[in-house]
Amino acid sequence: MTKRVLIMTAVEAERDAIVKGLGDTERFDVRVAGVGPVAAAVRTANVLAGGDYGLVVSAGIGGGFTEVAPVGSLVVATEILAADLGAQTGQGFSSVDELGFGSSKLPVDAERAATVTAALQAAGLIAAAGPVLTLATVTGTAETARELATRVPGAAAEAMEGYGVAFAAQEKGIPVLEIRAISNAVGPRDRSAWRMKDAFDALQAAGKVLVEVL
């Protein structure tokens, strides 16, 4: 068991769903990070500066690449990528890795990620493992969705905070996970098709599992 776990969500509704699933436990500290990678990094770093944690988890709602993660399912990140950190060139998008300016990819705690994925599936939840993309501007067209899926083989989900949370954790030498409940398909923005209740229910169910395995 991890000594103490920090879970960062973007908004209060995500926090409330996680807390409801976790129940009455003091090992988990669930905080609101704000929307986007910058807010998430700053607020995670601030929390980590004032506490002693053995694991950091970025958790919340996200869009799913439906070939891997259908709406209503859960995704556990195998790696966390800043998918729009780079430059547009005449040949297409070049990541900061390709430009030689750093890394757009941050590792997760692979052993714990595998344990959580298996535990979610054992609990009867639909759960997949795969890369989770962080974008400051979420995808709104089929063309962009195809481009991302081609550029990141096996991409499972996208959200806006994971890379920021993970970067702050990495700076402190603390392992990280990212878990996303899928509310909508990555692609054309159609809010009428979003299944927010299903996603929040999945997030709450994930909390019940996390308290058993972390």
N, C-alpha and C positions, 0 to 999 in steps of 0.2 A: 504494500500500500504506500502511496505517496504521502509525505508528511503533511503538505498543505497545497491545495490547488487553487489557482487564480483563474477564473473564467471571465473573459471580456466579451460583452455583447455590444452591438452598435446602439440599440435603443432599449427603452425600459420594457416594452412588451416582450422582447426576446429574453431579457433578464428574468421577468416574471415567470415565463414559461419554464425556463431552466430551474429556477428556484422551486417551483411547484413540483417538478419532477424529483429534485434532489431531496426534498423533505427537510426534516430537522437534523442538520449536520453542521458542525463547526469546521470541518476539514475543507469546505469549499467556500471561497469568497467570490461572489459574483458581482461584477462592476459594469457600469455603462461606459463604453469607450468613445461614443460619438460616431458619426458617419464619416467614412473615408479613411485612407491609410495614414494621413498626417495626424488627425485627431486621435486615432487609435494608437499610434506609436507614442505620442506625447503622454496621453493619459495612462497607458500601460506602464511606461517608464516611471511616471510619478507614483503609481501604486507600488511598483516593485521597489522603489527607493525607500518605501516606508514599511515593508513587510518581508517575511521570510517564506518563500515559496519553493516547492520542489518541482512544480509543473505549471505551465501557462496554457490555457485553451482559448482559442478564438472560436466563438460559437454564435450561431444565429441562422437567419433565413438567407437563402441564396437562390440564384437561377441554376438550373440543371441542363447539362448537355444530355438530352433525353435518351440517346443511344446507350448511355452509361447510367444516368440517374433520372428516372422519371419523376414527375411531379408527385409530391407526397412522400418521397423516399428520403433517406439520409445519406450523406457523403462524409467519409473520413478521409482527410487529405493524406496522400503519400508524399507530397511536396507542395510547397506554397510558392507561387510565382507572381511577381509584379508584371502582369502581362502587357501593360502599356508603358513600361519604363524603358525608353529607348528613343529611336529616331525613325522617321519616315524617310526612305531613300528612293531613288529612281527604280530600284529593284524590289521595293516593298519595305516592310518593317524590319529594322535591325535592333536587337535587344542590347542593353548595356553590356552584356557579356561579349557580344560580337563587336561592339564598339571599343571594348577594352577599358570600360569605365567602372567595372565592378560586377556584381552578380544580381540577376533578377530572380534567382531561385534560393529559397531557404529550406533547409531540411526539417523534417518533423522527427519526433521520437518514433522510429519505425516499429520497434517492438510493441510499444503501447498502442500505436495506431492499429496494428494487426490485432491486438487483443481486444480493443474496443470494437472494431469492425465485426469480429467473430461473435462478440457478446451481443451486439445489436441484432445480428442475424439469428442467434440462438434464442433471443427474446421474441422472435417472430416478426421483427421489423424488416422492411426492405432497406438494405444498406449496401453501399458499394464503396470501394476504395479507389482513389485516383487523384491526379493533380487538381488542386483548387486554385483558380486564378483570382488575383486581386486587381481590380480596375478602379481608377478614380471616376471614370465614366462608364456606366454599365452598358452592355450591348443592347442595341435597339433595332438591328436589321439582320436579316438572314445572311446577307453577304459577310458581315463582320463575324457572325457566329461560325460560318464555314471557315473563314480565315483563321480564327482562333483554334478551331478544332483541328485544322490542318497543321498549324504551327506547333500545337501542343498535343501530340498523339495521346489519346486516352483521357483527355481533359474531361473532368466529371462535373465541375460546378464553377460558378463565378460569384464573387461578392466584393465588398469594398474595404474590408478591414484586415484581413488575415496577414498580409505582408507587414503591415505596420505593427501589429501585435507581435508577430514573430521576430521582427527586427529588434524590438525593445527587449524581448526575452533573450535573444541571442547575445545582445550586448552585455547581459548580466550572467550569461553562461547557464541559462535555465532552459530545459527542453520544452518543446511546444507541440501542440496538436491543433488541428482545425476541424470543426464539425459543422456541417451545413444541412439544414432541413430545406428541401426543395419546394418552393412555392410556385414556380413558373419555369417555363422552358426558356433557355437562352435563345434570343432571336428577336423578331418583331415585337415591339412593346404593345401588349394587349392586356390591360388591367382587368378586363372582364373575364379573362381566362385564368387569372391568378387564384390559387387555392390557399389562401392565407391560413384559414382555420386548420386545414390538414397539415400545413407546415408547422404551425405552432403546436399542434397535438403531437407531431413527430418529435419536435424539440423537447417537449415535456417528457415524452417516453424515453428519449435519449438520456435525459437527466436521471431517470430512475436506474438506467443501466450504469451510468458513470459512477454513481455512488457505490455500486457494487464492485467495480473493477479497477478504479483508480485509487 
